[in-house]
Amino acid sequence: MSRNSKLLERFLSVPKDLTWEELVKLLSSVGYRELTKGKTAGSRRKFVSGENDMILLHKPHPANIVKSYAIKQIIEHLKTKQLINND
């Protein structure tokens, strides 16, 4: 099993300790790239794939752990886009 497969499996289990870096790596592995807006963007982050597909998130702070509700929203978005299985 590849690292990306293991990370996806971990992500789908909605872990309580998923880091921001792990989330960025996972989204990158399914075709999203992070848009950077410079210093004025604050904690808002945009991930885009193609022309019209965008995920908007707030980078967690001061801790680096992604909230469970955000993970669940991302899972539903990726399932809708058929980038992960609808199990």
Secondary structure, 3 states (H helix, E strand, C coil): CCHHHHHHHHHHCCCCCCEHHHHHHHHHHCCCEEECCCHHHCCEEEEEECCCEEEEEECCCCCCECCHHHHHHHHHHHHHCCCCCCC
